Amino acid sequence: MNVNEMFSLKGKVAIITGGGRGIGEFISEGLAEAGANLVIASRKVENCEEVGKRLADAHGIKYLAVKCDLGVKEQIDALVDAAMKEFGRVDILVNNSGVTWGAPTLEFPLDGWDKIFNVNVRGVWILTQKVANIMKEQGGGKIINISSIFGSRGSLEIAHPAVAYNSSKAAIEVLTKNLAVKLADHKIYVNCIAPGFFHTDMMGYVFKPGMENMLNAMLSVIPLRKAGEADDIKGLAVFLASKASDFMTGAILPLDGGMAAK
């Protein structure tokens, strides 16, 4: 098999949660460019519809936009049902959706902790279990979890007061390794991307005039001295979704401009 064939996703079906903005949109774009049909899900379905239409027009793929809150099991069930009704299969799952909550550690509210774990861990588990059962019947599949550089390290209170978010991403990394081992016999590959600082809508405020000091402070701790852009994650996502990664499972891959190496 040549390299182009190894990286091709033509005819594959991918579910991407949180695929209507930010890193999820970047990944949706990469998978579409490689030929995959997309099921793009998030709480803001209008964003998913906009991204899906743009990618369908540009690359000739098919798409389905689905409203889904990962904190609500019934909506997760409906997402999987909609994907199967539309395409009849799921080859790739990208667990990208997540929420965060910033508060001082010693005052962190329990409802904030519960909300984050309900979406970032419980919701991911429910969706993954459902899709993995489909993949088992199909003979295999690819699961890509999205963690964070803070899933494997502490963060200063002044810079990132989000103890529950960090802990939820650590749970996703351990879940990745467990599922990789437990699902290997079914040819289901499970890997995880741990992004660092990316130029997304959510982080767009630090690139505005007057925010130069904050931006420079953030870039100063990144060896490559830059923020990640769409092209920096698309290739890795396609690799993990394709046959090119058939000897990789259980990997946690930092994508952070070198921060994890420090």
Buried (B, 14 or more C-beta within 10 A) or exposed (E): EEEEEEBBBEEBBBBBBBBBBBBBBBBBBBBBBBBBBBBBBBBEBEBBBBBBEBBBEEBEBBBBBBBBBBBBBEBBBBBBEBBBEBBEBBBBBBBBBBBBBEBEEEEBEEEBBEBBBBBBBBBBBBBBEBBBEBBBEBEEBBBBBBBBBBBBEEBEEEEBBBBBBBBBBBBBBEBBBEBBEEBEEBBBBBBBBBBBBBBBEEBEEBEEEEEEEEBEEBBEBBEEEEBBEBEBBBEBBBBBBBBBBEEBBBBBBBBBBEBBEE
